[in-house]
């Protein structure tokens, strides 16, 4: 596999978190990135995270491998473990692109992987099939969502997109205020600017505004070969009164479809039966656009240094509870 497009052809479930661009983004913020191809049989983008509670090796939405090919899986994990040990990691954390089924959980358990106390990438999400025509996409929305999309048009809400440095900075400023209202931890400006530099034209910020130019909602969309991701969002208090976010998401769906993107991952909803989850507030909004509700296997850890890992386990378990994750 000579390039990322070839890798995605072999592993169409792949998203941008295993791409060279994501690797570049992490290098820009100061993390060590290791990328391994396995003679065309697998791919793993790995990031060495220097957490205060212990260094670990992170493999988000990977490794990309045929999980039913035991010899390939054994080869991949043998290499990953050697790399982690060389980097003096306490543990390895992965979240593969596998649906959360008993069979897939058994595959991970056989590798002595344990469920992680923290999530890694969006484990519960909505994925919209953009290969369908626009009329079909609209018809599969929840009735209230269709109403809001049409109301946005009647109210003259405009949606634009750009990836200028000034807009990324504006987005960050609005997201910090959004985070205060909605109680979540936003990415730093350093991270956002690294995403802009690494993904270039494939990282775009959408903005919905009134016909008078007042900003309502923002969304950062990252495109890859087959998939686009509604990766970050922000809004002003005006979004509570006007359907700006509905107009924004519908316009993004139409643009991505016209550009040949096959699926749109809305990136994070609350698990069923968890009304206090941090994503509970956006779940109704996102599921209203139709698509398939997908649950991937949770993040799993492979423990290399047990005593140090137990300290990490305690810290992360407390953090998960505090943040309603």
LUMROVEX-540805 format. One line per field, with one value per residue (C-alpha): x, y, z; residue number from 1. Coordinates in nm, 2 decimals, always signed. Each point is the difference from the previous one (the first is absolute). Example, Ala and Ser with C-alpha at 12.3 -4.5 7.8 and 13.67 -1.06 7.14 Angstrom:
c1 [+1.23|+0.14]
c2 [-0.45|+0.34]
c3 [+0.78|-0.07]
num [1|2]
//
This chain:
c1 [+0.00|+0.19|-0.23|-0.29|-0.26|+0.12|-0.03|-0.36|-0.08|+0.11|-0.16|-0.31|-0.10|+0.30|-0.04|+0.24|+0.13|+0.22|+0.11|+0.34|-0.16|-0.11|+0.35|+0.14|-0.25|+0.12|+0.36|-0.08|-0.12|+0.31|-0.10|+0.21|-0.18|+0.09|-0.16|+0.04|-0.12|+0.02|+0.08|-0.34|-0.19|-0.05|+0.06|+0.04|+0.05|+0.12|+0.05|+0.22|-0.20|+0.21|-0.27|+0.11|-0.16|+0.21|+0.11|-0.21|-0.04|-0.32|-0.15|-0.33|-0.24|+0.26|+0.20|-0.14|+0.02|-0.21|-0.10|-0.10|+0.35|+0.17|+0.35|-0.03|-0.14|+0.28|+0.26|-0.14|-0.03|+0.35|+0.14|-0.22|+0.10|+0.37|-0.04|-0.19|+0.27|+0.27|-0.18|-0.03|-0.38|-0.21|-0.27|-0.14|-0.35|-0.19|-0.35|-0.04|-0.25|-0.20|-0.38|-0.07|-0.11|+0.07|+0.21|+0.22|+0.04|+0.13|+0.26|+0.13|-0.01|+0.21|+0.27|-0.01|-0.15|-0.21|-0.28|+0.14|-0.13|-0.01|-0.13|+0.21|-0.17|-0.37|-0.12|-0.37|-0.09|-0.23|+0.13|-0.19|+0.02|+0.07|-0.03|-0.38|-0.16|-0.10|-0.37|+0.07|+0.23|-0.27|-0.28|+0.20|+0.03|-0.22|-0.31|+0.10|+0.35|-0.15|-0.21|+0.30|+0.20|-0.28|-0.06|+0.37|-0.05|-0.32|+0.19|+0.27|+0.28|+0.31|+0.28|+0.35|+0.33|+0.37|+0.32|+0.18|+0.21|-0.23|-0.30|+0.18|+0.08|-0.36|-0.13|+0.23|-0.12|-0.37|+0.07|+0.16|-0.32|-0.21|+0.20|-0.07|-0.38|+0.00|+0.27|+0.25|+0.37|+0.08|+0.32|+0.27|+0.07|+0.33|-0.18|-0.25|+0.28|+0.20|-0.31|-0.03|+0.36|+0.01|-0.34|+0.02|-0.31|-0.14|-0.07|-0.29|-0.20|-0.37|-0.18|-0.37|-0.11|-0.32|-0.08|+0.13|+0.34|-0.04|+0.19|-0.21|+0.19|+0.34|+0.12|+0.35|-0.02|+0.30|+0.00|+0.19|-0.02|-0.34|-0.12|-0.05|-0.04|-0.20|+0.30|-0.06|-0.29|-0.07|-0.30|-0.11|-0.30|-0.20|+0.01|-0.26|-0.25|+0.09|+0.07|+0.35|+0.16|-0.27|+0.08|+0.37|-0.01|-0.24|+0.23|+0.30|-0.17|-0.09|+0.36|+0.16|-0.23|+0.08|+0.38|-0.03|+0.02|-0.18|-0.09|-0.03|+0.09|-0.18|+0.26|-0.14|-0.34|-0.10|-0.03|-0.36|-0.13|+0.26|-0.19|+0.29|+0.27|+0.19|-0.15|-0.36|-0.09|+0.11|-0.13|-0.36|+0.14|+0.24|-0.23|-0.27|+0.20|-0.06|+0.30|+0.10|+0.07|+0.33|+0.17|+0.37|+0.18|+0.12|+0.36|+0.22|+0.33|+0.29|+0.18|+0.38|+0.09|-0.27|+0.09|+0.02|-0.31|-0.20|+0.07|-0.11|-0.32|-0.09|+0.05|-0.19|-0.29|-0.05|+0.04|-0.26|-0.25|+0.06|-0.04|-0.31|+0.17]
c2 [+0.00|+0.30|+0.28|+0.08|-0.03|-0.36|-0.08|+0.13|-0.21|-0.31|+0.12|+0.21|+0.03|+0.23|+0.36|+0.30|-0.11|-0.25|+0.23|+0.16|+0.34|-0.09|-0.12|+0.34|+0.18|-0.18|+0.07|+0.37|+0.00|-0.18|-0.37|-0.28|-0.19|-0.34|-0.14|-0.36|-0.19|-0.37|-0.12|+0.11|-0.21|+0.27|+0.36|+0.16|+0.37|+0.02|+0.31|+0.00|+0.20|+0.14|+0.02|+0.09|-0.33|-0.20|-0.01|-0.21|-0.09|+0.10|-0.15|+0.18|-0.17|-0.27|-0.20|-0.07|-0.38|-0.29|-0.10|-0.35|-0.07|-0.13|+0.00|+0.37|+0.11|-0.19|+0.17|+0.35|-0.03|-0.15|+0.31|+0.24|-0.15|+0.03|+0.36|+0.08|-0.17|+0.19|+0.33|-0.10|+0.01|-0.11|-0.13|+0.00|+0.14|-0.09|+0.06|-0.21|+0.06|-0.30|-0.01|-0.07|-0.36|-0.30|-0.16|+0.31|+0.04|-0.36|+0.08|+0.28|-0.21|-0.27|+0.26|+0.07|+0.34|+0.15|+0.26|+0.35|+0.24|+0.28|+0.01|+0.06|+0.16|-0.02|-0.34|+0.08|+0.20|+0.06|-0.07|+0.13|-0.17|+0.28|-0.23|+0.04|+0.29|+0.32|-0.07|-0.34|+0.17|+0.25|-0.26|-0.20|+0.29|+0.02|+0.21|+0.27|+0.02|+0.05|+0.27|+0.18|-0.03|+0.16|+0.27|+0.09|+0.06|+0.21|+0.21|+0.08|-0.18|-0.01|-0.26|+0.07|-0.19|+0.09|-0.11|+0.33|+0.05|+0.28|-0.23|-0.27|+0.25|+0.13|-0.36|-0.06|+0.31|-0.10|-0.36|+0.11|+0.18|-0.29|-0.23|+0.21|-0.02|-0.37|-0.12|-0.17|+0.04|+0.16|-0.06|+0.26|+0.26|-0.17|-0.33|+0.17|+0.19|-0.33|-0.16|+0.29|-0.03|-0.38|-0.05|+0.32|+0.02|-0.32|+0.18|+0.25|+0.21|+0.05|+0.31|+0.06|+0.36|+0.21|+0.20|+0.30|-0.17|-0.11|-0.33|-0.29|-0.33|-0.13|-0.35|-0.13|-0.27|-0.22|-0.19|-0.31|-0.24|-0.15|+0.15|+0.35|+0.07|+0.27|+0.02|+0.32|+0.24|+0.33|+0.24|+0.34|+0.04|+0.09|-0.37|-0.07|+0.22|-0.07|-0.33|+0.10|-0.33|-0.18|+0.22|-0.06|-0.38|-0.03|+0.23|-0.20|-0.33|+0.15|+0.13|-0.32|-0.21|+0.22|-0.05|-0.38|-0.07|-0.32|+0.03|+0.27|-0.08|+0.23|-0.08|-0.08|-0.07|-0.12|-0.37|-0.12|+0.04|+0.26|+0.34|+0.16|-0.09|+0.31|-0.07|-0.03|+0.35|-0.05|-0.36|+0.10|+0.26|-0.24|-0.31|+0.22|+0.01|-0.37|-0.22|-0.31|+0.01|-0.18|-0.13|-0.10|-0.21|+0.22|+0.09|-0.28|+0.00|-0.25|+0.04|-0.01|+0.13|-0.11|+0.21|+0.33|-0.09|-0.03|+0.36|+0.10|-0.21|+0.18|+0.35|-0.07|-0.17|+0.31|+0.23|-0.20|+0.04|+0.37|+0.08|-0.22|-0.20]
c3 [+0.00|-0.13|+0.13|+0.22|-0.28|-0.06|+0.37|+0.00|-0.30|+0.19|+0.33|-0.10|+0.37|+0.06|+0.09|+0.04|+0.34|-0.17|-0.28|-0.05|+0.04|+0.35|+0.07|-0.12|+0.22|+0.31|-0.09|-0.03|+0.36|+0.12|+0.02|-0.15|-0.28|-0.13|-0.32|-0.10|-0.31|+0.01|-0.35|-0.13|+0.27|+0.26|+0.11|+0.33|+0.08|+0.36|+0.22|+0.31|+0.27|+0.28|+0.27|+0.36|+0.12|-0.24|-0.36|-0.23|-0.36|-0.17|-0.31|-0.08|-0.24|-0.06|-0.06|-0.35|-0.04|-0.10|+0.36|-0.11|-0.14|+0.31|-0.14|-0.12|+0.34|+0.18|-0.22|+0.05|+0.38|+0.03|-0.17|+0.19|+0.34|-0.10|-0.10|+0.33|+0.21|-0.19|+0.07|+0.37|+0.00|+0.29|-0.22|-0.36|-0.07|-0.31|-0.13|-0.32|-0.28|+0.12|+0.08|+0.36|-0.02|+0.24|-0.28|-0.04|+0.38|+0.01|-0.26|+0.22|+0.32|-0.17|-0.04|+0.38|-0.07|+0.28|-0.03|+0.05|+0.27|-0.26|-0.35|-0.31|-0.30|-0.05|+0.11|-0.03|-0.31|-0.30|-0.35|-0.30|-0.34|-0.24|-0.30|+0.02|-0.20|+0.18|-0.01|+0.18|+0.26|+0.07|+0.02|+0.26|+0.24|+0.30|-0.07|+0.24|-0.16|-0.35|+0.14|+0.16|-0.32|-0.20|+0.27|-0.03|-0.37|+0.05|+0.27|-0.25|+0.20|-0.21|+0.02|-0.11|+0.04|+0.01|+0.16|+0.05|+0.31|+0.12|-0.02|+0.20|+0.27|+0.00|+0.02|+0.30|+0.18|-0.05|+0.10|+0.33|+0.09|-0.12|+0.22|+0.30|-0.06|-0.08|+0.23|-0.22|-0.06|-0.34|-0.20|+0.04|-0.27|-0.05|-0.09|-0.23|-0.19|-0.03|-0.16|-0.24|-0.10|-0.03|-0.18|-0.21|-0.23|+0.16|+0.32|-0.05|+0.24|-0.08|+0.13|+0.02|+0.04|-0.02|-0.31|+0.20|+0.06|+0.36|+0.06|+0.12|-0.02|-0.11|-0.10|-0.08|-0.27|-0.08|-0.33|-0.09|-0.29|+0.06|+0.32|+0.14|+0.37|+0.18|+0.24|+0.21|+0.04|+0.17|+0.02|+0.13|+0.23|-0.32|-0.09|+0.27|-0.19|-0.36|-0.20|-0.10|+0.09|-0.22|-0.30|+0.06|+0.01|-0.30|-0.21|+0.10|-0.10|-0.34|-0.06|+0.11|-0.22|-0.30|+0.07|-0.01|+0.37|+0.07|+0.37|+0.27|+0.35|+0.25|+0.26|+0.34|+0.16|+0.34|+0.06|+0.05|+0.35|+0.11|+0.03|+0.19|-0.26|-0.14|-0.35|+0.12|-0.10|-0.37|-0.04|-0.10|-0.24|-0.17|-0.02|-0.16|-0.33|-0.06|-0.06|+0.19|+0.37|+0.04|+0.31|-0.03|+0.25|+0.29|+0.05|+0.13|+0.18|-0.01|+0.33|-0.01|+0.34|+0.25|+0.30|-0.19|-0.20|+0.32|+0.09|-0.35|+0.04|+0.32|-0.14|-0.32|+0.17|+0.22|-0.30|-0.20|+0.28|+0.05|-0.37|-0.05|-0.27]
num [1|2|3|4|5|6|7|8|9|10|11|12|13|14|15|16|17|18|19|20|21|22|23|24|25|26|27|28|29|30|31|32|33|34|35|36|37|38|39|40|41|42|43|44|45|46|47|48|49|50|51|52|53|54|55|56|57|58|59|60|61|62|63|64|65|66|67|68|69|70|71|72|73|74|75|76|77|78|79|80|81|82|83|84|85|86|87|88|89|90|91|92|93|94|95|96|97|98|99|100|101|102|103|104|105|106|107|108|109|110|111|112|113|114|115|116|117|118|119|120|121|122|123|124|125|126|127|128|129|130|131|132|133|134|135|136|137|138|139|140|141|142|143|144|145|146|147|148|149|150|151|152|153|154|155|156|157|158|159|160|161|162|163|164|165|166|167|168|169|170|171|172|173|174|175|176|177|178|179|180|181|182|183|184|185|186|187|188|189|190|191|192|193|194|195|196|197|198|199|200|201|202|203|204|205|206|207|208|209|210|211|212|213|214|215|216|217|218|219|220|221|222|223|224|225|226|227|228|229|230|231|232|233|234|235|236|237|238|239|240|241|242|243|244|245|246|247|248|249|250|251|252|253|254|255|256|257|258|259|260|261|262|263|264|265|266|267|268|269|270|271|272|273|274|275|276|277|278|279|280|281|282|283|284|285|286|287|288|289|290|291|292|293|294|295|296|297|298|299|300|301|302|303|304|305|306|307|308|309|310|311|312|313|314|315|316|317|318|319|320|321|322|323|324|325]
//
